[in-house]
Amino acid sequence: MARSSAKSSGTDAPRITLTAPSDLTDWAPAPGDVLTGDRIDGRRIASLDLAGERLPDLELEECVVDVLHADDADLRGLRVRDTVIEALDAPVLRASSSSWREVRVAGGRIGSAELYDSGLNGVEFVGMKLGFVNLRGATVTDVVFRDCVIDELDIADARLLRVSFEGTRIRAAEGSNTRVEHVDLRGADLDRVERLEGFRGATIGADQLYVLAPLLAAQAGYRVA
């Protein structure tokens, strides 16, 4: 049904092709086992604790991680590919200029996500609570936010292509010079949204238009009497 609706409206759905990795080697990393620039490949990890570590340019490929603790870790240039993260816990996630390709993050909480200048391609965020998400200058392609809560989304200077928000509450979204193509907001809860700048060109439903009319009029400079 969702695919038919997207097609009929001229809005293409995200193309998600992730297959969960298999034939993995169990690994329980001890403190100090993960170093800057390391490549972790083909592992099943119950708990990966990187909190507070300085680990730029870390690579994670074809892995399943049950819980990733990344609070205040320096993960600039992080590369994650063909990987499932069951829960991501990071009050502060510092991962600018990172690359995420065919990744599922299936739960967890991020207070502040520093993902500016990053590339997200074929990524699913499921059941997550997200505070401030900084995607300034990012390229976001074939990405789904499903059953999430996003307090504030900054997409200034970003490019969004085939992005959907299914069952996701967005409280505020803003940005300038944002390029939006095939972005679907029809599955989002926008009832209490404060700002919607940056999503010009996205697809919304008729019922959402009724709810958002006062906000859209105010942004356009109209007074509603």
N, C-alpha and C positions, 0 to 999 in steps of 0.2 A: 504494500500500500504506500509506504513512504517513498519508494523508488518511483512509483507511478506518479505521485503528487509532485515530486521534484521534476520529473520529466515534463509533465503537463504545464508547469509554471515556467519552464525554461531554466530552472535552477538545477544544475548537476549535483548529485550526491557525492560525498567524499569517496575515494577509491581506496579501501582498506584491504590489504592483501596479507597481513601478518599471519604466519603459521607458527604456533608455539614451538619453540625448540625442543628437540628430543635427543636421546642418547647422550645425556649430559653426565659430567663427572661431579660428584658431590664434593664441595669444598667449604671448609669452615676457616676463613682467614683470621689469623691472630693479629693483635696490634703490631703495626709495622710491616705487615705482609704486602700492603698495597703502597706503591711508590709513585712519584710523579712520572707521567708518561707511560705507565704500565698498560698492557693490553690483557684484559681478562676475557677469555674465549671458551665457550662450551662448558660452562660451569652451572651447577645448581647450588645456590647459596641460601641458607636459611636466614642469616642475618649478616648484612654488610654494613658495618659501622664506619662511616667516613667523617663523622661529626668533628668539626674543628680542624680537620687536616688540610694541608696545602697540597692539592693534587691536580694542578692544571694539566690539560691534554690527556687525561685518563680515557681509556677506551673500554667499552663493555659491549661484547658482541656474542650473539647467540647464547644468551644466558637466561635463567629464571632466578629471580631474587625474591624471596618471600618478604623480607623487610629491608628497605634501604634507609638508613639514618644518615642524613646529609646536612644537618643543621650547621650553618656558618662555615661549611667547608669551602675551600677555594677550588671550584670545579670549572674554571674558565677553560673554554675549548674542549669540554667534555664531548665524547662521541659515543652515542648509544645506538646500536643497530640490532634488529631482529631479536628483540629482548622483551621479556615480560617482567614487570616489577609489580608484585602483588600489593605492596603498600609502600608509599614513600612518605617519610616523616621528616619535615624540614621547616621549622619555624622561619628560617631564612635560607633560601636556596640561591647560592651564588653560582650561576652557570651561564654567564654571558658568552656570546660567540660559540655556543655549543651546537651540536648537530644530533638530531634525533630522527632515525629512519626506521620505519616499521617497528614501532614500540607500543606496548600497552601498559599503562599505569592504572592498575585495577582498584586503587583505593589509597586512602591516606589524607594527610593534611599538609598544606604549605601556607605559611603565613605571608611571606613575601617571596615571589618568584622572580629573580633577576635573569630573564631570558632575552634581554635585548641583543640585537644583532645575531640572533640564532636562526637556525634552519630546522623546521619541524615538517617532516614529510611522512605521511602514513601513520599518524599517531592517534591513539585513543586514550582519553582520560575518562575514567569511569568512577562514579561515586565519590568524587573528591571534594574537599572543602578547600577553597583557594581564596586567600585574602587579596593582596595586591599582586596582579600579574603584569609584569613589565615586558611587553613584546615590541618595544620601540625598535624600528628598523629591522624587524624579523621577517623572514619569509615563511609563511604558514600555509602548507599545501596538503590537502586530503587529511584533514584533522577533525576528529569528533570529540566534543565534550558531552558526555552522557551522564545524566543524573548527578550533576555537580552543582555546587554553589560557588559563584564568583562574586566577590564583593566589589572589586574594581579592576577593570581591564584597560590597560594603556596600549593602544595600537597605533600611536603616531609613527608616521613614516614606514609603516609595515605594509606587506602585501599579503592579503588573505585570498586564497583560491580553493574553492570546494571545501568549505568549513561549515559544520553544523553544530547546533547546540540542542541536543535532544533531552528534554526533561530537565533542563538546566536553568537555574535562576541566575540572572545577571542583574546586579544592583546598580552598576555604573559602568559605562564604557565611553572612553573618549580618545581623541587623537586627531591629528591634522595630517594632511598629505598621505592619507591611507588609501591604498588601492584595494578595492573589494570586488571580487568576481565569484559568483555562485556561492554566496554566503547565505545560509538558510537559518533564519531566526524563528521559524514558525513553531518549532518544538520547545522554544524557550519560555520561561516564566518572566515576563517583563512588567508585571503588574505594579511593582514598587521601584521601578528603575528611576534613578535620579538624573542620569545623563546618558545620551545615546550618540554623542558625536563620534565620528569615525566609522559608523556603519552605513553611511550613505551608499545606496546601491544594493543593500542586502534585501532579501525577500522576507516579508512579514505576512501574517494572515489578516483577514478582514476583521476578525474579532480583536486582534492586537492593535490594529489601526484605530479602532474606537477607543481603546484604553489609552493609547499613546497620543491621541489627537491634541490634548492640552500641552503636552511636553513638546511635540513637534511644532505646534503653533508658536510657543514661546521661543524656541530655538530659531524660528524663522522671523521673529520680531513682530508677530501678530498679537493683538489684544483680543481676547474672546470675551464678549459682553453677554 
